[in-house]
Amino acid sequence: MSNNKISAAQCRGARAMLGISQRQLAEVARVSRPTIVDFEREARVPHPNNLEAIRSALEAAGVEFIPENGGGPGVRLTQVRNYS
């Protein structure tokens, strides 16, 4: 994706594929849980460094973000890694 941005829907989808909670993602990404909650409900977009931390944590767990390609942005699981 351009500028390494991800959408709230991609974040929700990635978490669902990994079977992790907002709290778990927040801990691994080292951001606050309200940052994840607000982002996923589209109340606000996190600061760029926090958004990158979220994306990096999900990618490290085996998620691949698919850019907009005419069918909309998406997410897929490339391989499941231990998330803890």
Secondary structure, 3 states (H helix, E strand, C coil): CHHHCCCHHHHHHHHHHHCCCHHHHHHHHCCCHHHHHHHHCCCCCCCHHHHHHHHHHHHHCCEEEECCCCCCCEEEECCCCCCC
